[in-house]
Amino acid sequence: MNPRLTGIALALALCLAAVHSAQAVDEDGKLRIIAFGAHPDDAEFRVGGTAAKWAKLGHHVKLVSVTNGDIGHWNMAGGPLAKRRTAEVHEAAKRLGVTTQVLDIHDGELVPTLEHRRTIARLIRNWKADLVLCHRPWDYHPDHRYTGVLVQDAAFMVTVPFFVPDTEPLKKNPVFMYFPDGFKKPYPFDPDIAVSIDDSFDVKLHAVDALASQVYDGGALGSEKTLETRKVGDPVARKELLRQSWERRDGRTAERFRDTLVEWYGEEAGKAVKAAEAFELCEYGHRPTKAELRKLFPFFD
């Protein structure tokens, strides 16, 4: 047989398989959400509670760590740390009921190159995303900022047929949204939606508990004293400290965006929310109506 024809036949078979797979995804009827965090912990911290709620309803969620986190510890680095943090987010994903992936890009060295833009576009396309989440592009850490820039730069290109033509373009631009942060310039985070995670807080906490290098060891800015302060040698005490920390953290989000919670849940329920996550629309993707947002966040009925 002509080798060239064999190659063409194989390529055709692969294309047909991809089309069949895409149709299966399209006919699934479930939402497809992909969240990009700069490091192996960012997406879990910022959307873990909402991800658990989506997963419980059978929707498909993928958390992507854009760098491998290989300098994010005070006492170890390089390949051993990257492997440790990859294992941590895989365990966290298992606890949340979601999918995860860690890209092999060095921590602290992410730049918005064309190659990385192609990678992000492929990930969004292959996931056939309805909703894409990421950092705002003026966050404190350069990896956070450039993750936001890369996702923004991919926002239009995911629908352009001859950009990364090895992947099927999306027929509809997804909705793109940002995680919150506390920075005021060029403008402060302005939530379009806030989600109560009171019913998924324990699941999120269980997932965050898996990220030991960050939440117990203290990550890049920890020390021997951190291990003592966070009761690393006492599993019961350290989990209680972790609970108190995240009750404060997600509680502050609820207080900060109380008006948005009331807008979506109503006066009584909105004021009763103890822990929340919030998201802001990016203008570069599809601009959803409030009814469309309710479909993407089906938690308010």
Summary of the structure (lengths in Angstrom):
residues: 301
radius of gyration: 20.1
end to end distance: 60.7
largest distance: 72.7
contacts: 983
relative contact order: 0.14
helix: 51%
strand: 11%
